Amino acid sequence: MRAVRLHEHGGPEVLRYDAEVPIPEPGPGEVLVRVHAVGVNPPDWYLRGGLTTMPGETEPTVSLPVVPGTDVSGVVASAAADVDGLAVGDEVFGLLRFPGFRGSAYAEYVAAPASDLARKPAGIDHVHAAGAPMAGLTAWQFLIEVGHDHPSPFQSTVHRPTVLDAGTTVLVNGAAGGVGHFAVQLAKWRGARVVAVASGAHEAFLTELGADRFIDYTKSRPEERVHDIDLVLDTVGGPGSRRFLRTLKRGGAQFPVFPGDFDAEELAKLEVTVSSTQVRSNGAQLAVLGRLLDAGTVRVAIDDAFPLADARAAHERAARGHLRGKIVLTVV
């Protein structure tokens, strides 16, 4: 089969399109998926750049050459004898073997744990389905239900999502990106009022997704514009994340997707909390999200799509930032 592999770490130029890669054999509990589309995510470029150990792990889990990628949409080509619920010909999508770098999704075929997969929503194509798993599950596990009891590498306590209803106001920073645009829609689905923070070019897009208020961070500082927020979901992170604490009401919470440094004394003084988790593969949750996608309650925005052979161009697009939704690779 053809696949994109890393034979060395570095910039987008090290993504090599190889023509003679062995087709993987599905093991117990796995199916072989003929891949139609692949979602591009931050761990893909972290791996490309040299990160081979996930947070919480003590040893590298991959060696070169390696096929990057975790998000797939495709068709079951074969299944192990012990797999129930999936059969040859079924259209599926999923986040594979995450957390970890063993998804091997940038390829024409991938061996996937059946438990990581859900049936692809009939109402959307493979490109849009491939854009959903990691970003959608991240928003889901932060906002709706963690869905597992694995310890987080980022904190000693279990992450607890905030109740979202008509009495809740949620601020989403980085609202136009992959996780952000799912978070806006899921919060609205639960009835919350949503404040979306992004650059001005995304105002119409986010209003269409349901945002009740939009703040262009290039023109004003969100912490000076809004207060009494119940929950901040920060999908951007970095040193500037602490400023959003000032938007919270007492008893409010901030959920940083990329954990940063927060001062315990400041949190105690403001009477707010900070909580994070690590997204994990979960076919059952993805099935619920799939039903929302099929109904049109939630949709996937595609920033751009590239052929698998042009993975380098996809990573270069990601590096330019300011994404509207997801980047996807198509496999013919």
matplotlib code that plots the C-alpha trace (Angstrom):
import matplotlib.pyplot as plt

x = [0.0, 1.0, 1.5, 3.1, 6.0, 8.6, 12.1, 13.5, 12.2, 12.0, 9.8, 7.0, 9.6, 10.4, 6.9, 7.7, 5.1, 6.1, 4.7, 5.5, 4.5, 3.2, -0.6, -1.1, -2.6, -5.5, -4.9, -7.5, -10.3, -9.2, -10.5, -8.6, -10.0, -9.6, -9.0, -10.9, -9.8, -7.5, -7.8, -4.7, -4.1, -1.5, 0.0, 0.9, 3.2, 4.5, 5.6, 7.0, 9.0, 10.5, 8.1, 7.9, 6.7, 3.1, 2.4, 2.1, 4.4, 8.0, 9.4, 9.0, 6.3, 7.4, 10.5, 11.3, 10.1, 6.6, 3.2, 1.7, -2.0, -4.9, -8.2, -9.7, -12.8, -13.2, -14.6, -14.0, -12.0, -11.6, -12.2, -10.6, -12.8, -13.5, -15.0, -18.7, -20.8, -18.7, -18.6, -16.8, -18.3, -19.3, -18.4, -16.6, -14.7, -12.6, -9.7, -7.1, -5.0, -4.9, -3.2, -0.2, 1.6, 0.6, -2.5, -0.7, -3.6, -1.7, -2.1, -4.4, -5.1, -4.9, -5.5, -7.8, -9.2, -12.9, -13.6, -12.1, -14.5, -18.1, -20.3, -19.8, -22.9, -24.7, -25.4, -21.8, -19.0, -15.7, -13.8, -16.1, -16.2, -12.4, -12.3, -14.5, -12.8, -10.0, -11.4, -15.0, -14.0, -11.8, -14.7, -17.0, -14.7, -13.9, -17.5, -20.0, -18.5, -15.0, -16.1, -13.1, -11.3, -7.7, -5.6, -4.7, -1.0, -1.9, -3.5, -4.1, -7.9, -10.4, -11.7, -15.4, -17.3, -19.4, -23.2, -24.3, -27.8, -29.7, -28.3, -24.7, -22.4, -19.4, -16.5, -14.6, -11.2, -9.9, -13.5, -13.0, -10.4, -11.0, -11.8, -13.3, -15.9, -17.1, -17.2, -19.4, -21.9, -21.9, -22.4, -25.3, -26.8, -26.9, -28.6, -25.7, -25.0, -21.7, -19.2, -16.8, -13.3, -11.4, -10.1, -12.6, -12.5, -14.4, -17.3, -20.0, -18.9, -19.2, -22.4, -23.8, -22.7, -24.7, -22.4, -24.4, -21.6, -18.4, -15.1, -12.4, -9.2, -7.2, -9.3, -10.1, -9.1, -11.7, -11.0, -11.9, -15.1, -16.8, -17.3, -19.4, -18.5, -19.3, -16.8, -13.9, -12.7, -9.3, -8.2, -5.2, -3.2, 0.1, 1.2, -1.9, -4.3, -4.3, -5.9, -9.2, -9.4, -10.5, -13.6, -14.9, -17.5, -16.8, -17.2, -16.4, -14.0, -11.4, -10.7, -7.3, -7.0, -3.2, -2.4, -0.3, 1.0, -1.7, -1.0, -2.8, -3.0, -4.6, -7.2, -8.0, -8.3, -10.6, -12.5, -12.3, -10.9, -8.8, -9.2, -7.9, -8.0, -6.4, -8.6, -8.8, -10.2, -13.8, -16.0, -19.1, -18.9, -18.1, -21.3, -23.3, -21.5, -22.1, -25.8, -25.6, -23.6, -26.1, -29.0, -27.1, -27.2, -23.4, -21.3, -17.7, -16.1, -13.3, -10.5, -8.9, -8.4, -5.2, -4.4, -2.5, 0.6, 0.5, 0.7, 3.6, 1.3, -1.3, 1.3, 2.4, -1.1, -1.5, 1.7, 0.2, -2.5, -5.8, -7.7, -11.4, -12.3, -10.2, -7.5, -8.1, -6.1, -8.0, -7.1, -8.2]
y = [0.0, 3.7, 5.5, 8.6, 7.8, 9.6, 8.2, 11.2, 14.0, 17.6, 20.0, 19.2, 18.2, 14.9, 13.5, 10.9, 9.4, 5.7, 3.4, 0.0, -0.3, -3.6, -3.7, -4.3, -7.5, -6.9, -8.5, -9.8, -7.3, -5.3, -4.7, -3.7, -0.4, 0.8, 4.5, 7.1, 10.2, 11.1, 14.0, 16.0, 16.9, 18.5, 15.2, 14.5, 17.5, 16.9, 13.4, 14.7, 17.3, 14.6, 14.0, 10.2, 10.0, 11.0, 12.9, 10.2, 7.8, 7.1, 5.5, 6.3, 4.3, 4.5, 4.1, 5.2, 4.7, 5.4, 6.2, 9.2, 10.0, 8.9, 10.1, 8.0, 7.4, 4.5, 1.0, -2.2, -4.5, -7.5, -8.3, -10.5, -13.5, -12.1, -8.8, -8.3, -5.5, -4.6, -6.4, -6.2, -3.2, -1.2, 2.5, 3.6, 6.5, 6.7, 8.0, 5.2, 4.2, 7.5, 8.7, 7.4, 7.6, 4.2, 5.2, 4.8, 6.6, 8.3, 5.2, 3.4, 0.7, 0.7, -2.0, -0.4, -1.6, -2.1, -0.4, 2.8, 2.9, 3.9, 3.7, 6.7, 8.9, 8.3, 11.9, 13.1, 12.1, 10.5, 13.9, 15.4, 12.2, 12.1, 15.6, 14.7, 12.1, 13.8, 17.3, 16.1, 13.7, 16.3, 18.8, 15.9, 14.6, 18.1, 19.4, 16.5, 13.2, 12.1, 8.5, 6.7, 6.5, 6.6, 9.0, 12.2, 13.1, 16.7, 16.6, 14.2, 14.7, 13.3, 15.9, 16.7, 18.5, 21.4, 21.1, 22.9, 24.3, 27.5, 29.0, 28.5, 30.9, 29.3, 31.2, 29.3, 30.7, 29.6, 29.0, 28.6, 25.8, 22.1, 21.6, 25.1, 24.9, 21.5, 23.0, 25.9, 23.5, 21.1, 23.8, 25.2, 21.7, 21.5, 24.9, 27.1, 30.7, 30.8, 33.6, 32.8, 34.3, 34.3, 36.7, 38.9, 36.8, 34.0, 36.1, 35.1, 31.4, 31.2, 33.1, 30.6, 27.8, 29.3, 31.6, 34.2, 36.7, 37.1, 38.8, 39.6, 39.2, 41.3, 44.3, 43.9, 41.8, 39.3, 39.7, 43.4, 42.7, 39.9, 38.8, 36.3, 33.5, 30.0, 28.1, 29.0, 26.3, 27.5, 25.6, 27.8, 27.7, 29.3, 32.0, 34.1, 31.5, 32.8, 36.1, 34.2, 33.5, 37.1, 36.5, 33.8, 34.2, 32.9, 29.1, 29.1, 26.8, 27.0, 24.0, 24.4, 21.9, 22.5, 22.6, 25.5, 27.0, 28.4, 29.9, 28.1, 31.2, 33.2, 30.4, 30.4, 34.2, 34.2, 31.1, 29.4, 26.0, 24.8, 21.3, 19.3, 15.9, 13.9, 12.8, 9.1, 6.9, 6.0, 4.4, 4.5, 8.3, 8.7, 6.9, 9.4, 12.3, 10.6, 10.7, 14.4, 14.8, 12.7, 14.9, 18.1, 19.2, 19.4, 19.8, 19.5, 22.5, 21.7, 24.3, 22.5, 19.0, 17.6, 14.3, 11.9, 12.4, 16.2, 15.6, 18.1, 20.8, 20.0, 20.4, 23.6, 24.9, 23.9, 25.7, 29.0, 28.8, 30.6, 27.4, 27.3, 23.8, 20.8, 19.9, 16.5, 14.2, 12.3, 8.8, 7.7]
z = [0.0, -0.2, 3.1, 4.4, 6.8, 8.9, 8.4, 10.3, 12.5, 11.3, 9.3, 6.9, 4.3, 6.2, 5.4, 2.8, 0.5, 0.3, -2.4, -1.1, 2.6, 3.9, 4.5, 8.3, 9.6, 12.1, 15.5, 18.0, 18.4, 15.3, 11.8, 8.7, 7.4, 3.8, 4.5, 2.5, 4.5, 7.4, 9.9, 10.6, 14.3, 16.5, 17.7, 14.1, 13.9, 17.4, 16.3, 13.1, 15.1, 17.4, 20.3, 20.7, 24.3, 25.3, 28.5, 31.2, 29.5, 30.6, 27.4, 23.7, 22.1, 18.4, 16.4, 12.8, 10.2, 11.5, 9.9, 11.7, 12.2, 14.4, 12.7, 10.0, 8.0, 5.7, 5.0, 6.9, 4.6, 7.0, 10.6, 13.2, 14.2, 17.7, 16.4, 16.9, 15.6, 12.6, 9.3, 5.9, 4.0, 7.0, 6.8, 10.0, 11.6, 14.7, 16.8, 16.8, 19.8, 21.5, 23.6, 21.7, 18.4, 17.0, 15.0, 11.7, 9.9, 7.0, 4.8, 2.4, 5.0, 8.8, 11.4, 14.0, 17.4, 16.8, 20.2, 18.8, 15.9, 15.3, 12.2, 10.0, 9.9, 6.7, 6.2, 5.9, 3.6, 4.6, 4.5, 7.1, 9.2, 9.3, 10.7, 13.7, 15.9, 17.9, 17.9, 18.6, 21.4, 23.0, 23.2, 24.4, 27.1, 28.4, 28.3, 28.4, 29.7, 30.4, 29.7, 31.4, 34.8, 33.5, 35.6, 33.9, 33.4, 34.0, 37.4, 40.3, 40.5, 38.0, 35.5, 36.1, 33.3, 34.4, 34.1, 30.9, 30.7, 30.0, 33.1, 32.1, 30.1, 28.4, 26.9, 24.2, 23.3, 19.9, 18.9, 15.2, 15.4, 15.4, 19.1, 19.5, 16.8, 18.2, 21.7, 20.6, 19.1, 21.9, 24.5, 22.5, 22.2, 25.9, 26.1, 27.3, 26.3, 24.3, 24.0, 21.1, 21.0, 17.7, 15.0, 13.2, 10.0, 11.8, 13.3, 10.7, 10.8, 14.6, 14.7, 12.3, 14.6, 17.4, 19.3, 21.2, 21.4, 19.5, 20.6, 18.1, 20.2, 17.7, 18.6, 22.3, 25.4, 26.3, 30.0, 29.7, 27.8, 29.7, 33.4, 35.4, 33.1, 34.4, 32.3, 30.1, 27.6, 26.3, 23.2, 22.7, 25.9, 26.5, 29.0, 28.1, 29.4, 33.0, 31.9, 31.3, 35.1, 35.5, 33.3, 35.7, 38.4, 41.9, 41.7, 37.9, 36.2, 33.4, 31.3, 29.4, 26.5, 26.6, 30.4, 31.6, 34.8, 37.1, 40.6, 43.4, 45.5, 42.7, 42.1, 45.8, 45.9, 42.9, 44.2, 40.8, 39.7, 36.8, 35.4, 32.5, 31.0, 28.1, 25.3, 24.8, 22.0, 22.7, 20.0, 22.1, 22.6, 19.0, 18.1, 20.1, 18.4, 15.1, 15.7, 16.3, 13.1, 11.1, 12.4, 11.5, 15.2, 15.0, 11.9, 10.9, 9.2, 6.8, 6.5, 3.6, 2.2, 0.5, -1.2, 1.0, -1.2, -0.3, 3.5, 3.5, 2.2, 4.8, 7.6, 6.1, 6.1, 9.8, 10.7, 9.3, 11.9, 12.0, 11.0, 10.5, 11.5, 10.4, 7.8, 6.1, 3.8, 1.1, 0.1, -3.4]

ax = plt.figure().add_subplot(projection="3d")
ax.plot(x, y, z, "-o")
ax.set_aspect("equal")
plt.show()
